[in-house]
Amino acid sequence: MAKTNASYIRDDLEAQLRSQGKNGKYYDDLVNDYIYYLGLRTKLKEDIRVKGLRYKTTNAAGKEVEKANESIVNLTKVTTL
């Protein structure tokens, strides 16, 4: 099975931490969080690529309305962590 970008990043982060003598559950948890946010960022970027800045949907009254893509706001929140 081919390695994903996240796998390369995880390996690189773990190697950097080992070279600095930083190991243990705390650092493992930090790496896991980073990889989780990396996946979340990727999904948000894909949603923006597919839907665009705005998208059309149907509201409760059955009318078609245009809404701002919330992934844009969420992407900025995820990338500033």
Buried (B, 14 or more C-beta within 10 A) or exposed (E): EEEEEBEEBBEEBBEEBEEEEEEEEEBEEEBEEBBEEBEBBEEBBEBBEEBEEEBEEEEEEEEEEEEEBEBBEBBEEBEEE
